[in-house]
Amino acid sequence: MTDAEILEAVEQIMKEEINPALATHGGGAEILKVEEGKVYVELQGGCRGCMGARMTMKDGIKRLFKERLPAVKEVIDATNHDAA
């Protein structure tokens, strides 16, 4: 699976499943890029700087991407949590 195919697939998952769930808490997430199977994600809104952000990333976003797309090697939190 190419990086472009991974990007398309993770953006679809983000749009249909992850962002609707995060929106219930005033947050969201965006895929910044995919390089060599690594997906860079930035949390937004209420998720930026949130106490539960690490858990959202690890137990939610990372787990879901890796379960659905074995080509995803790593999910990297590219959020500046200090800018909350």
PyMOL Python script that loads the backbone (N, CA, C, O; Angstrom):
from pymol import cmd

cmd.read_pdbstr("""\
ATOM      1  N   MET A   1       0.858  -1.176   0.000  1.00  0.00           N
ATOM      2  CA  MET A   1       0.000   0.000   0.000  1.00  0.00           C
ATOM      3  C   MET A   1       0.904   1.240   0.000  1.00  0.00           C
ATOM      4  O   MET A   1       1.823   1.343   0.813  1.00  0.00           O
ATOM      5  N   THR A   2       0.641   2.167  -0.904  1.00  0.00           N
ATOM      6  CA  THR A   2       1.454   3.379  -0.990  1.00  0.00           C
ATOM      7  C   THR A   2       1.034   4.386   0.077  1.00  0.00           C
ATOM      8  O   THR A   2      -0.034   4.264   0.677  1.00  0.00           O
ATOM      9  N   ASP A   3       1.894   5.387   0.305  1.00  0.00           N
ATOM     10  CA  ASP A   3       1.542   6.444   1.255  1.00  0.00           C
ATOM     11  C   ASP A   3       0.269   7.168   0.822  1.00  0.00           C
ATOM     12  O   ASP A   3      -0.551   7.538   1.662  1.00  0.00           O
ATOM     13  N   ALA A   4       0.104   7.369  -0.475  1.00  0.00           N
ATOM     14  CA  ALA A   4      -1.105   8.040  -0.976  1.00  0.00           C
ATOM     15  C   ALA A   4      -2.360   7.220  -0.670  1.00  0.00           C
ATOM     16  O   ALA A   4      -3.398   7.776  -0.313  1.00  0.00           O
ATOM     17  N   GLU A   5      -2.259   5.904  -0.811  1.00  0.00           N
ATOM     18  CA  GLU A   5      -3.400   5.034  -0.498  1.00  0.00           C
ATOM     19  C   GLU A   5      -3.689   5.013   1.002  1.00  0.00           C
ATOM     20  O   GLU A   5      -4.847   5.005   1.420  1.00  0.00           O
ATOM     21  N   ILE A   6      -2.624   5.006   1.806  1.00  0.00           N
ATOM     22  CA  ILE A   6      -2.807   5.071   3.258  1.00  0.00           C
ATOM     23  C   ILE A   6      -3.481   6.379   3.627  1.00  0.00           C
ATOM     24  O   ILE A   6      -4.423   6.390   4.420  1.00  0.00           O
ATOM     25  N   LEU A   7      -3.005   7.492   3.056  1.00  0.00           N
ATOM     26  CA  LEU A   7      -3.580   8.812   3.343  1.00  0.00           C
ATOM     27  C   LEU A   7      -5.068   8.831   3.028  1.00  0.00           C
ATOM     28  O   LEU A   7      -5.871   9.305   3.832  1.00  0.00           O
ATOM     29  N   GLU A   8      -5.433   8.320   1.868  1.00  0.00           N
ATOM     30  CA  GLU A   8      -6.848   8.300   1.474  1.00  0.00           C
ATOM     31  C   GLU A   8      -7.678   7.469   2.464  1.00  0.00           C
ATOM     32  O   GLU A   8      -8.778   7.869   2.844  1.00  0.00           O
ATOM     33  N   ALA A   9      -7.152   6.328   2.872  1.00  0.00           N
ATOM     34  CA  ALA A   9      -7.886   5.445   3.784  1.00  0.00           C
ATOM     35  C   ALA A   9      -8.022   6.053   5.180  1.00  0.00           C
ATOM     36  O   ALA A   9      -9.101   6.001   5.772  1.00  0.00           O
ATOM     37  N   VAL A  10      -6.934   6.633   5.717  1.00  0.00           N
ATOM     38  CA  VAL A  10      -7.026   7.198   7.065  1.00  0.00           C
ATOM     39  C   VAL A  10      -7.886   8.458   7.078  1.00  0.00           C
ATOM     40  O   VAL A  10      -8.569   8.730   8.066  1.00  0.00           O
ATOM     41  N   GLU A  11      -7.860   9.226   5.997  1.00  0.00           N
ATOM     42  CA  GLU A  11      -8.736  10.407   5.931  1.00  0.00           C
ATOM     43  C   GLU A  11     -10.197   9.996   5.943  1.00  0.00           C
ATOM     44  O   GLU A  11     -11.028  10.676   6.544  1.00  0.00           O
ATOM     45  N   GLN A  12     -10.518   8.892   5.287  1.00  0.00           N
ATOM     46  CA  GLN A  12     -11.901   8.390   5.277  1.00  0.00           C
ATOM     47  C   GLN A  12     -12.326   7.959   6.684  1.00  0.00           C
ATOM     48  O   GLN A  12     -13.425   8.289   7.131  1.00  0.00           O
ATOM     49  N   ILE A  13     -11.452   7.222   7.380  1.00  0.00           N
ATOM     50  CA  ILE A  13     -11.745   6.795   8.752  1.00  0.00           C
ATOM     51  C   ILE A  13     -11.901   8.014   9.656  1.00  0.00           C
ATOM     52  O   ILE A  13     -12.786   8.054  10.510  1.00  0.00           O
ATOM     53  N   MET A  14     -11.036   9.001   9.463  1.00  0.00           N
ATOM     54  CA  MET A  14     -11.083  10.230  10.265  1.00  0.00           C
ATOM     55  C   MET A  14     -12.424  10.936  10.058  1.00  0.00           C
ATOM     56  O   MET A  14     -13.073  11.349  11.019  1.00  0.00           O
ATOM     57  N   LYS A  15     -12.824  11.068   8.814  1.00  0.00           N
ATOM     58  CA  LYS A  15     -14.054  11.780   8.470  1.00  0.00           C
ATOM     59  C   LYS A  15     -15.306  11.064   8.979  1.00  0.00           C
ATOM     60  O   LYS A  15     -16.221  11.694   9.510  1.00  0.00           O
ATOM     61  N   GLU A  16     -15.333   9.743   8.811  1.00  0.00           N
ATOM     62  CA  GLU A  16     -16.550   8.992   9.114  1.00  0.00           C
ATOM     63  C   GLU A  16     -16.679   8.562  10.572  1.00  0.00           C
ATOM     64  O   GLU A  16     -17.793   8.443  11.082  1.00  0.00           O
ATOM     65  N   GLU A  17     -15.549   8.327  11.253  1.00  0.00           N
ATOM     66  CA  GLU A  17     -15.630   7.755  12.593  1.00  0.00           C
ATOM     67  C   GLU A  17     -14.978   8.598  13.690  1.00  0.00           C
ATOM     68  O   GLU A  17     -15.588   8.866  14.726  1.00  0.00           O
ATOM     69  N   ILE A  18     -13.763   9.003  13.455  1.00  0.00           N
ATOM     70  CA  ILE A  18     -13.022   9.663  14.531  1.00  0.00           C
ATOM     71  C   ILE A  18     -13.508  11.083  14.788  1.00  0.00           C
ATOM     72  O   ILE A  18     -13.819  11.427  15.928  1.00  0.00           O
ATOM     73  N   ASN A  19     -13.581  11.913  13.753  1.00  0.00           N
ATOM     74  CA  ASN A  19     -13.983  13.303  13.982  1.00  0.00           C
ATOM     75  C   ASN A  19     -15.404  13.451  14.516  1.00  0.00           C
ATOM     76  O   ASN A  19     -15.637  14.312  15.364  1.00  0.00           O
ATOM     77  N   PRO A  20     -16.363  12.650  14.058  1.00  0.00           N
ATOM     78  CA  PRO A  20     -17.690  12.762  14.682  1.00  0.00           C
ATOM     79  C   PRO A  20     -17.651  12.469  16.189  1.00  0.00           C
ATOM     80  O   PRO A  20     -18.342  13.123  16.970  1.00  0.00           O
ATOM     81  N   ALA A  21     -16.845  11.488  16.589  1.00  0.00           N
ATOM     82  CA  ALA A  21     -16.732  11.167  18.019  1.00  0.00           C
ATOM     83  C   ALA A  21     -16.035  12.291  18.774  1.00  0.00           C
ATOM     84  O   ALA A  21     -16.474  12.671  19.859  1.00  0.00           O
ATOM     85  N   LEU A  22     -14.956  12.827  18.215  1.00  0.00           N
ATOM     86  CA  LEU A  22     -14.223  13.906  18.881  1.00  0.00           C
ATOM     87  C   LEU A  22     -15.051  15.192  18.946  1.00  0.00           C
ATOM     88  O   LEU A  22     -14.916  15.977  19.885  1.00  0.00           O
ATOM     89  N   ALA A  23     -15.902  15.401  17.951  1.00  0.00           N
ATOM     90  CA  ALA A  23     -16.728  16.612  17.910  1.00  0.00           C
ATOM     91  C   ALA A  23     -17.698  16.674  19.090  1.00  0.00           C
ATOM     92  O   ALA A  23     -18.103  17.762  19.500  1.00  0.00           O
ATOM     93  N   THR A  24     -18.068  15.530  19.634  1.00  0.00           N
ATOM     94  CA  THR A  24     -18.978  15.522  20.780  1.00  0.00           C
ATOM     95  C   THR A  24     -18.311  16.134  22.013  1.00  0.00           C
ATOM     96  O   THR A  24     -18.989  16.488  22.977  1.00  0.00           O
ATOM     97  N   HIS A  25     -16.993  16.257  21.980  1.00  0.00           N
ATOM     98  CA  HIS A  25     -16.228  16.853  23.082  1.00  0.00           C
ATOM     99  C   HIS A  25     -15.603  18.183  22.669  1.00  0.00           C
ATOM    100  O   HIS A  25     -14.725  18.699  23.359  1.00  0.00           O
ATOM    101  N   GLY A  26     -16.054  18.738  21.543  1.00  0.00           N
ATOM    102  CA  GLY A  26     -15.546  20.022  21.075  1.00  0.00           C
ATOM    103  C   GLY A  26     -14.183  19.941  20.419  1.00  0.00           C
ATOM    104  O   GLY A  26     -13.474  20.943  20.334  1.00  0.00           O
ATOM    105  N   GLY A  27     -13.811  18.769  19.959  1.00  0.00           N
ATOM    106  CA  GLY A  27     -12.493  18.596  19.361  1.00  0.00           C
ATOM    107  C   GLY A  27     -12.551  18.042  17.957  1.00  0.00           C
ATOM    108  O   GLY A  27     -13.612  17.950  17.340  1.00  0.00           O
ATOM    109  N   GLY A  28     -11.383  17.678  17.473  1.00  0.00           N
ATOM    110  CA  GLY A  28     -11.257  17.103  16.146  1.00  0.00           C
ATOM    111  C   GLY A  28      -9.813  16.712  15.921  1.00  0.00           C
ATOM    112  O   GLY A  28      -8.964  16.894  16.794  1.00  0.00           O
ATOM    113  N   ALA A  29      -9.540  16.173  14.745  1.00  0.00           N
ATOM    114  CA  ALA A  29      -8.183  15.783  14.397  1.00  0.00           C
ATOM    115  C   ALA A  29      -8.011  15.909  12.893  1.00  0.00           C
ATOM    116  O   ALA A  29      -8.973  15.834  12.129  1.00  0.00           O
ATOM    117  N   GLU A  30      -6.772  16.100  12.489  1.00  0.00           N
ATOM    118  CA  GLU A  30      -6.445  16.257  11.075  1.00  0.00           C
ATOM    119  C   GLU A  30      -5.195  15.439  10.764  1.00  0.00           C
ATOM    120  O   GLU A  30      -4.257  15.384  11.559  1.00  0.00           O
ATOM    121  N   ILE A  31      -5.200  14.810   9.602  1.00  0.00           N
ATOM    122  CA  ILE A  31      -4.019  14.104   9.126  1.00  0.00           C
ATOM    123  C   ILE A  31      -3.130  15.159   8.457  1.00  0.00           C
ATOM    124  O   ILE A  31      -3.550  15.816   7.505  1.00  0.00           O
ATOM    125  N   LEU A  32      -1.914  15.315   8.956  1.00  0.00           N
ATOM    126  CA  LEU A  32      -0.993  16.285   8.374  1.00  0.00           C
ATOM    127  C   LEU A  32      -0.268  15.718   7.171  1.00  0.00           C
ATOM    128  O   LEU A  32      -0.103  16.396   6.158  1.00  0.00           O
ATOM    129  N   LYS A  33       0.171  14.451   7.287  1.00  0.00           N
ATOM    130  CA  LYS A  33       0.880  13.812   6.181  1.00  0.00           C
ATOM    131  C   LYS A  33       1.068  12.338   6.498  1.00  0.00           C
ATOM    132  O   LYS A  33       0.878  11.888   7.627  1.00  0.00           O
ATOM    133  N   VAL A  34       1.450  11.600   5.454  1.00  0.00           N
ATOM    134  CA  VAL A  34       1.846  10.206   5.589  1.00  0.00           C
ATOM    135  C   VAL A  34       3.183  10.069   4.880  1.00  0.00           C
ATOM    136  O   VAL A  34       3.305  10.397   3.700  1.00  0.00           O
ATOM    137  N   GLU A  35       4.190   9.579   5.609  1.00  0.00           N
ATOM    138  CA  GLU A  35       5.515   9.374   5.033  1.00  0.00           C
ATOM    139  C   GLU A  35       6.021   7.997   5.444  1.00  0.00           C
ATOM    140  O   GLU A  35       6.120   7.694   6.634  1.00  0.00           O
ATOM    141  N   GLU A  36       6.336   7.177   4.472  1.00  0.00           N
ATOM    142  CA  GLU A  36       6.891   5.848   4.713  1.00  0.00           C
ATOM    143  C   GLU A  36       6.038   5.034   5.696  1.00  0.00           C
ATOM    144  O   GLU A  36       6.564   4.340   6.566  1.00  0.00           O
ATOM    145  N   GLY A  37       4.720   5.135   5.538  1.00  0.00           N
ATOM    146  CA  GLY A  37       3.805   4.382   6.383  1.00  0.00           C
ATOM    147  C   GLY A  37       3.534   4.999   7.740  1.00  0.00           C
ATOM    148  O   GLY A  37       2.771   4.445   8.531  1.00  0.00           O
ATOM    149  N   LYS A  38       4.152   6.145   8.022  1.00  0.00           N
ATOM    150  CA  LYS A  38       3.929   6.846   9.292  1.00  0.00           C
ATOM    151  C   LYS A  38       2.877   7.931   9.074  1.00  0.00           C
ATOM    152  O   LYS A  38       2.995   8.764   8.175  1.00  0.00           O
ATOM    153  N   VAL A  39       1.847   7.901   9.919  1.00  0.00           N
ATOM    154  CA  VAL A  39       0.739   8.852   9.819  1.00  0.00           C
ATOM    155  C   VAL A  39       0.915   9.917  10.896  1.00  0.00           C
ATOM    156  O   VAL A  39       0.993   9.602  12.084  1.00  0.00           O
ATOM    157  N   TYR A  40       0.978  11.183  10.474  1.00  0.00           N
ATOM    158  CA  TYR A  40       1.142  12.316  11.390  1.00  0.00           C
ATOM    159  C   TYR A  40      -0.220  12.955  11.611  1.00  0.00           C
ATOM    160  O   TYR A  40      -0.865  13.415  10.668  1.00  0.00           O
ATOM    161  N   VAL A  41      -0.651  12.978  12.875  1.00  0.00           N
ATOM    162  CA  VAL A  41      -1.982  13.460  13.239  1.00  0.00           C
ATOM    163  C   VAL A  41      -1.862  14.649  14.180  1.00  0.00           C
ATOM    164  O   VAL A  41      -1.041  14.652  15.097  1.00  0.00           O
ATOM    165  N   GLU A  42      -2.692  15.659  13.941  1.00  0.00           N
ATOM    166  CA  GLU A  42      -2.751  16.817  14.832  1.00  0.00           C
ATOM    167  C   GLU A  42      -4.154  16.896  15.430  1.00  0.00           C
ATOM    168  O   GLU A  42      -5.149  16.961  14.708  1.00  0.00           O
ATOM    169  N   LEU A  43      -4.214  16.889  16.754  1.00  0.00           N
ATOM    170  CA  LEU A  43      -5.494  17.077  17.442  1.00  0.00           C
ATOM    171  C   LEU A  43      -5.838  18.555  17.440  1.00  0.00           C
ATOM    172  O   LEU A  43      -4.952  19.408  17.495  1.00  0.00           O
ATOM    173  N   GLN A  44      -7.129  18.854  17.378  1.00  0.00           N
ATOM    174  CA  GLN A  44      -7.572  20.241  17.267  1.00  0.00           C
ATOM    175  C   GLN A  44      -8.679  20.547  18.262  1.00  0.00           C
ATOM    176  O   GLN A  44      -9.240  19.653  18.896  1.00  0.00           O
ATOM    177  N   GLY A  45      -8.977  21.829  18.380  1.00  0.00           N
ATOM    178  CA  GLY A  45     -10.084  22.264  19.231  1.00  0.00           C
ATOM    179  C   GLY A  45      -9.899  21.829  20.666  1.00  0.00           C
ATOM    180  O   GLY A  45      -8.819  21.977  21.239  1.00  0.00           O
ATOM    181  N   GLY A  46     -10.958  21.292  21.241  1.00  0.00           N
ATOM    182  CA  GLY A  46     -10.943  20.875  22.636  1.00  0.00           C
ATOM    183  C   GLY A  46      -9.994  19.725  22.923  1.00  0.00           C
ATOM    184  O   GLY A  46      -9.686  19.453  24.083  1.00  0.00           O
ATOM    185  N   CYS A  47      -9.528  19.046  21.885  1.00  0.00           N
ATOM    186  CA  CYS A  47      -8.588  17.923  22.081  1.00  0.00           C
ATOM    187  C   CYS A  47      -7.162  18.414  22.317  1.00  0.00           C
ATOM    188  O   CYS A  47      -6.362  17.726  22.951  1.00  0.00           O
ATOM    189  N   ARG A  48      -6.846  19.599  21.807  1.00  0.00           N
ATOM    190  CA  ARG A  48      -5.489  20.127  21.971  1.00  0.00           C
ATOM    191  C   ARG A  48      -5.283  20.510  23.429  1.00  0.00           C
ATOM    192  O   ARG A  48      -5.991  21.365  23.960  1.00  0.00           O
ATOM    193  N   GLY A  49      -4.324  19.882  24.063  1.00  0.00           N
ATOM    194  CA  GLY A  49      -4.019  20.178  25.458  1.00  0.00           C
ATOM    195  C   GLY A  49      -4.926  19.489  26.464  1.00  0.00           C
ATOM    196  O   GLY A  49      -4.768  19.677  27.670  1.00  0.00           O
ATOM    197  N   CYS A  50      -5.869  18.699  25.985  1.00  0.00           N
ATOM    198  CA  CYS A  50      -6.807  17.999  26.871  1.00  0.00           C
ATOM    199  C   CYS A  50      -6.074  16.919  27.663  1.00  0.00           C
ATOM    200  O   CYS A  50      -5.138  16.292  27.165  1.00  0.00           O
ATOM    201  N   MET A  51      -6.511  16.713  28.896  1.00  0.00           N
ATOM    202  CA  MET A  51      -5.912  15.692  29.753  1.00  0.00           C
ATOM    203  C   MET A  51      -6.027  14.295  29.120  1.00  0.00           C
ATOM    204  O   MET A  51      -5.166  13.445  29.344  1.00  0.00           O
ATOM    205  N   GLY A  52      -7.062  14.060  28.348  1.00  0.00           N
ATOM    206  CA  GLY A  52      -7.270  12.748  27.741  1.00  0.00           C
ATOM    207  C   GLY A  52      -6.683  12.600  26.350  1.00  0.00           C
ATOM    208  O   GLY A  52      -6.919  11.591  25.685  1.00  0.00           O
ATOM    209  N   ALA A  53      -5.919  13.594  25.897  1.00  0.00           N
ATOM    210  CA  ALA A  53      -5.401  13.573  24.525  1.00  0.00           C
ATOM    211  C   ALA A  53      -4.504  12.377  24.244  1.00  0.00           C
ATOM    212  O   ALA A  53      -4.592  11.776  23.173  1.00  0.00           O
ATOM    213  N   ARG A  54      -3.643  12.027  25.190  1.00  0.00           N
ATOM    214  CA  ARG A  54      -2.754  10.870  24.967  1.00  0.00           C
ATOM    215  C   ARG A  54      -3.564   9.589  24.799  1.00  0.00           C
ATOM    216  O   ARG A  54      -3.265   8.754  23.946  1.00  0.00           O
ATOM    217  N   MET A  55      -4.591   9.454  25.629  1.00  0.00           N
ATOM    218  CA  MET A  55      -5.427   8.266  25.553  1.00  0.00           C
ATOM    219  C   MET A  55      -6.223   8.251  24.244  1.00  0.00           C
ATOM    220  O   MET A  55      -6.382   7.201  23.622  1.00  0.00           O
ATOM    221  N   THR A  56      -6.716   9.411  23.834  1.00  0.00           N
ATOM    222  CA  THR A  56      -7.441   9.512  22.567  1.00  0.00           C
ATOM    223  C   THR A  56      -6.544   9.067  21.423  1.00  0.00           C
ATOM    224  O   THR A  56      -6.969   8.314  20.547  1.00  0.00           O
ATOM    225  N   MET A  57      -5.308   9.533  21.436  1.00  0.00           N
ATOM    226  CA  MET A  57      -4.383   9.193  20.365  1.00  0.00           C
ATOM    227  C   MET A  57      -3.998   7.717  20.414  1.00  0.00           C
ATOM    228  O   MET A  57      -4.057   7.029  19.395  1.00  0.00           O
ATOM    229  N   LYS A  58      -3.607   7.231  21.580  1.00  0.00           N
ATOM    230  CA  LYS A  58      -3.104   5.854  21.715  1.00  0.00           C
ATOM    231  C   LYS A  58      -4.214   4.812  21.603  1.00  0.00           C
ATOM    232  O   LYS A  58      -4.119   3.882  20.801  1.00  0.00           O
ATOM    233  N   ASP A  59      -5.253   4.964  22.397  1.00  0.00           N
ATOM    234  CA  ASP A  59      -6.300   3.948  22.475  1.00  0.00           C
ATOM    235  C   ASP A  59      -7.398   4.125  21.433  1.00  0.00           C
ATOM    236  O   ASP A  59      -8.188   3.211  21.196  1.00  0.00           O
ATOM    237  N   GLY A  60      -7.446   5.283  20.821  1.00  0.00           N
ATOM    238  CA  GLY A  60      -8.471   5.540  19.815  1.00  0.00           C
ATOM    239  C   GLY A  60      -7.899   5.557  18.411  1.00  0.00           C
ATOM    240  O   GLY A  60      -8.049   4.599  17.652  1.00  0.00           O
ATOM    241  N   ILE A  61      -7.246   6.649  18.080  1.00  0.00           N
ATOM    242  CA  ILE A  61      -6.786   6.868  16.712  1.00  0.00           C
ATOM    243  C   ILE A  61      -5.739   5.835  16.284  1.00  0.00           C
ATOM    244  O   ILE A  61      -5.906   5.177  15.257  1.00  0.00           O
ATOM    245  N   LYS A  62      -4.673   5.688  17.054  1.00  0.00           N
ATOM    246  CA  LYS A  62      -3.614   4.739  16.674  1.00  0.00           C
ATOM    247  C   LYS A  62      -4.152   3.321  16.558  1.00  0.00           C
ATOM    248  O   LYS A  62      -3.883   2.628  15.576  1.00  0.00           O
ATOM    249  N   ARG A  63      -4.904   2.894  17.546  1.00  0.00           N
ATOM    250  CA  ARG A  63      -5.435   1.530  17.544  1.00  0.00           C
ATOM    251  C   ARG A  63      -6.316   1.284  16.325  1.00  0.00           C
ATOM    252  O   ARG A  63      -6.183   0.261  15.653  1.00  0.00           O
ATOM    253  N   LEU A  64      -7.211   2.219  16.043  1.00  0.00           N
ATOM    254  CA  LEU A  64      -8.142   2.067  14.923  1.00  0.00           C
ATOM    255  C   LEU A  64      -7.400   2.012  13.589  1.00  0.00           C
ATOM    256  O   LEU A  64      -7.679   1.146  12.759  1.00  0.00           O
ATOM    257  N   PHE A  65      -6.458   2.929  13.380  1.00  0.00           N
ATOM    258  CA  PHE A  65      -5.709   2.933  12.122  1.00  0.00           C
ATOM    259  C   PHE A  65      -4.933   1.632  11.932  1.00  0.00           C
ATOM    260  O   PHE A  65      -4.958   1.042  10.852  1.00  0.00           O
ATOM    261  N   LYS A  66      -4.244   1.187  12.982  1.00  0.00           N
ATOM    262  CA  LYS A  66      -3.419  -0.016  12.863  1.00  0.00           C
ATOM    263  C   LYS A  66      -4.265  -1.277  12.694  1.00  0.00           C
ATOM    264  O   LYS A  66      -3.857  -2.203  11.992  1.00  0.00           O
ATOM    265  N   GLU A  67      -5.427  -1.323  13.324  1.00  0.00           N
ATOM    266  CA  GLU A  67      -6.327  -2.478  13.160  1.00  0.00           C
ATOM    267  C   GLU A  67      -6.858  -2.560  11.736  1.00  0.00           C
ATOM    268  O   GLU A  67      -6.910  -3.635  11.140  1.00  0.00           O
ATOM    269  N   ARG A  68      -7.245  -1.425  11.207  1.00  0.00           N
ATOM    270  CA  ARG A  68      -7.872  -1.390   9.878  1.00  0.00           C
ATOM    271  C   ARG A  68      -6.871  -1.430   8.732  1.00  0.00           C
ATOM    272  O   ARG A  68      -7.164  -1.956   7.658  1.00  0.00           O
ATOM    273  N   LEU A  69      -5.690  -0.871   8.967  1.00  0.00           N
ATOM    274  CA  LEU A  69      -4.710  -0.727   7.897  1.00  0.00           C
ATOM    275  C   LEU A  69      -3.344  -1.242   8.342  1.00  0.00           C
ATOM    276  O   LEU A  69      -2.548  -0.481   8.892  1.00  0.00           O
ATOM    277  N   PRO A  70      -3.067  -2.510   8.115  1.00  0.00           N
ATOM    278  CA  PRO A  70      -1.784  -3.080   8.526  1.00  0.00           C
ATOM    279  C   PRO A  70      -0.581  -2.346   7.916  1.00  0.00           C
ATOM    280  O   PRO A  70       0.526  -2.452   8.444  1.00  0.00           O
ATOM    281  N   ALA A  71      -0.774  -1.611   6.825  1.00  0.00           N
ATOM    282  CA  ALA A  71       0.322  -0.869   6.193  1.00  0.00           C
ATOM    283  C   ALA A  71       0.763   0.332   7.035  1.00  0.00           C
ATOM    284  O   ALA A  71       1.846   0.873   6.813  1.00  0.00           O
ATOM    285  N   VAL A  72      -0.065   0.753   7.998  1.00  0.00           N
ATOM    286  CA  VAL A  72       0.310   1.858   8.881  1.00  0.00           C
ATOM    287  C   VAL A  72       1.361   1.347   9.861  1.00  0.00           C
ATOM    288  O   VAL A  72       1.087   0.480  10.691  1.00  0.00           O
ATOM    289  N   LYS A  73       2.566   1.899   9.751  1.00  0.00           N
ATOM    290  CA  LYS A  73       3.672   1.470  10.609  1.00  0.00           C
ATOM    291  C   LYS A  73       3.649   2.166  11.958  1.00  0.00           C
ATOM    292  O   LYS A  73       3.994   1.577  12.982  1.00  0.00           O
ATOM    293  N   GLU A  74       3.236   3.434  11.946  1.00  0.00           N
ATOM    294  CA  GLU A  74       3.265   4.235  13.172  1.00  0.00           C
ATOM    295  C   GLU A  74       2.284   5.387  13.026  1.00  0.00           C
ATOM    296  O   GLU A  74       2.041   5.873  11.921  1.00  0.00           O
ATOM    297  N   VAL A  75       1.723   5.819  14.147  1.00  0.00           N
ATOM    298  CA  VAL A  75       0.873   7.008  14.181  1.00  0.00           C
ATOM    299  C   VAL A  75       1.545   7.973  15.143  1.00  0.00           C
ATOM    300  O   VAL A  75       1.779   7.648  16.307  1.00  0.00           O
ATOM    301  N   ILE A  76       1.851   9.158  14.645  1.00  0.00           N
ATOM    302  CA  ILE A  76       2.613  10.141  15.410  1.00  0.00           C
ATOM    303  C   ILE A  76       1.731  11.331  15.769  1.00  0.00           C
ATOM    304  O   ILE A  76       1.092  11.927  14.902  1.00  0.00           O
ATOM    305  N   ASP A  77       1.704  11.667  17.048  1.00  0.00           N
ATOM    306  CA  ASP A  77       0.955  12.826  17.525  1.00  0.00           C
ATOM    307  C   ASP A  77       1.805  14.062  17.237  1.00  0.00           C
ATOM    308  O   ASP A  77       2.818  14.298  17.897  1.00  0.00           O
ATOM    309  N   ALA A  78       1.384  14.847  16.247  1.00  0.00           N
ATOM    310  CA  ALA A  78       2.113  16.044  15.843  1.00  0.00           C
ATOM    311  C   ALA A  78       1.489  17.311  16.440  1.00  0.00           C
ATOM    312  O   ALA A  78       1.742  18.417  15.963  1.00  0.00           O
ATOM    313  N   THR A  79       0.685  17.143  17.470  1.00  0.00           N
ATOM    314  CA  THR A  79      -0.023  18.242  18.118  1.00  0.00           C
ATOM    315  C   THR A  79       0.893  19.028  19.028  1.00  0.00           C
ATOM    316  O   THR A  79       1.692  18.449  19.765  1.00  0.00           O
ATOM    317  N   ASN A  80       0.782  20.346  18.982  1.00  0.00           N
ATOM    318  CA  ASN A  80       1.467  21.199  19.956  1.00  0.00           C
ATOM    319  C   ASN A  80       0.495  21.392  21.116  1.00  0.00           C
ATOM    320  O   ASN A  80      -0.315  22.319  21.109  1.00  0.00           O
ATOM    321  N   HIS A  81       0.579  20.523  22.099  1.00  0.00           N
ATOM    322  CA  HIS A  81      -0.368  20.563  23.207  1.00  0.00           C
ATOM    323  C   HIS A  81      -0.161  21.780  24.112  1.00  0.00           C
ATOM    324  O   HIS A  81      -1.045  22.117  24.900  1.00  0.00           O
ATOM    325  N   ASP A  82       0.974  22.432  24.009  1.00  0.00           N
ATOM    326  CA  ASP A  82       1.220  23.635  24.808  1.00  0.00           C
ATOM    327  C   ASP A  82       0.492  24.855  24.241  1.00  0.00           C
ATOM    328  O   ASP A  82       0.368  25.876  24.918  1.00  0.00           O
ATOM    329  N   ALA A  83       0.017  24.752  23.010  1.00  0.00           N
ATOM    330  CA  ALA A  83      -0.664  25.864  22.360  1.00  0.00           C
ATOM    331  C   ALA A  83      -2.155  25.867  22.621  1.00  0.00           C
ATOM    332  O   ALA A  83      -2.914  26.502  21.888  1.00  0.00           O
ATOM    333  N   ALA A  84      -2.578  25.171  23.647  1.00  0.00           N
ATOM    334  CA  ALA A  84      -4.017  25.060  23.958  1.00  0.00           C
ATOM    335  C   ALA A  84      -4.607  26.399  24.370  1.00  0.00           C
ATOM    336  O   ALA A  84      -5.799  26.485  24.664  1.00  0.00           O
TER     337      ALA A  84
END
""", "prot")
cmd.dss("prot")
cmd.show_as("cartoon", "prot")
cmd.util.cbc("prot")
cmd.orient("prot")
